[in-house]
Amino acid sequence: MYNECRHVMPSGLHCQSPAMRGSSFCYFHARAQHPAPPREARIEMPALLDSKGTQAVVHRTLEALAAGRISTRRAAVLLYGLQISSRHKPQTPVPEP
């Protein structure tokens, strides 16, 4: 014999699907109990990452982090990527006098 899902529908009837092992609910209703986390905000990246563009992205990333719209892990990855891209910029030659 198996355990049935303990979800009660609005009509008052029980779900009657088999409950997952170690849970009181079936797969569908267990997911309904714990909805997926909300999607994180998008950080717009400029087409060209010059010094002004890099500063703008850093500002947007820190602003989104402070407002709780992105995770610390995502902010760290974005900032690390910006750090790497700023290191590998082509050096502009200094004009000779």
C-alpha positions as CSV (number, residue, x, y, z in Angstrom):
1,M,0.0,0.0,0.0
2,Y,1.2,3.5,-0.7
3,N,0.6,6.9,1.0
4,E,-1.8,9.3,-0.8
5,C,-1.2,13.0,-1.4
6,R,-2.7,15.0,1.5
7,H,-3.7,17.9,-0.6
8,V,-7.4,18.9,-0.3
9,M,-8.9,20.5,-3.4
10,P,-11.3,23.5,-3.2
11,S,-14.2,21.0,-3.7
12,G,-13.2,19.2,-0.5
13,L,-12.0,16.1,-2.3
14,H,-8.5,14.7,-1.7
15,C,-5.9,14.4,-4.5
16,Q,-5.6,10.6,-4.3
17,S,-2.3,10.6,-6.2
18,P,0.6,8.7,-4.7
19,A,2.7,10.8,-2.3
20,M,6.4,11.0,-3.0
21,R,8.8,9.1,-0.8
22,G,9.5,11.1,2.3
23,S,6.7,13.6,1.6
24,S,3.1,14.0,2.3
25,F,2.3,15.3,-1.1
26,C,2.5,14.1,-4.7
27,Y,5.0,15.6,-7.1
28,F,2.6,18.3,-8.4
29,H,1.4,19.5,-5.0
30,A,4.9,19.3,-3.4
31,R,6.1,21.8,-6.1
32,A,3.0,24.0,-5.4
33,Q,4.1,24.1,-1.7
34,H,7.6,25.4,-2.7
35,P,7.3,27.6,-5.7
36,A,10.4,28.4,-7.8
37,P,12.4,31.4,-6.8
38,P,11.7,34.6,-8.7
39,R,13.9,35.4,-11.7
40,E,16.7,37.9,-11.2
41,A,16.8,41.3,-12.8
42,R,18.7,41.7,-16.1
43,I,21.8,43.9,-16.1
44,E,22.1,45.7,-19.5
45,M,25.6,45.5,-20.9
46,P,26.8,48.2,-23.4
47,A,28.1,47.1,-26.8
48,L,31.5,48.5,-26.1
49,L,33.1,48.2,-22.7
50,D,35.2,51.3,-22.5
51,S,35.8,53.0,-19.2
52,K,32.5,54.8,-19.1
53,G,30.6,51.6,-20.1
54,T,32.4,49.6,-17.5
55,Q,31.6,52.2,-14.8
56,A,27.9,52.1,-15.8
57,V,27.7,48.3,-15.6
58,V,29.4,48.3,-12.2
59,H,27.0,51.0,-11.0
60,R,24.0,49.0,-12.3
61,T,25.2,45.8,-10.8
62,L,25.8,47.3,-7.3
63,E,22.5,49.1,-7.5
64,A,20.7,45.8,-8.3
65,L,22.6,44.0,-5.5
66,A,21.7,46.7,-3.0
67,A,18.0,46.6,-4.0
68,G,18.0,42.8,-3.7
69,R,17.1,42.2,-7.4
70,I,20.2,39.9,-8.0
71,S,22.0,37.4,-5.9
72,T,25.5,38.1,-4.5
73,R,26.8,35.2,-6.5
74,R,25.5,36.7,-9.8
75,A,26.9,40.1,-8.9
76,A,30.3,38.6,-8.1
77,V,30.4,36.8,-11.5
78,L,29.4,39.9,-13.4
79,L,32.0,42.1,-11.5
80,Y,34.7,39.4,-12.0
81,G,33.9,39.3,-15.8
82,L,34.2,43.1,-15.9
83,Q,37.5,42.9,-14.1
84,I,38.9,40.4,-16.6
85,S,37.6,42.3,-19.6
86,S,39.2,45.5,-18.4
87,R,42.6,43.8,-18.0
88,H,42.5,42.6,-21.6
89,K,41.7,45.8,-23.4
90,P,43.9,46.7,-26.2
91,Q,46.4,49.3,-25.2
92,T,46.0,52.6,-27.0
93,P,49.3,53.9,-28.3
94,V,50.4,57.2,-26.6
95,P,50.8,59.9,-29.3
96,E,54.4,61.1,-29.6
97,P,55.0,64.8,-29.2
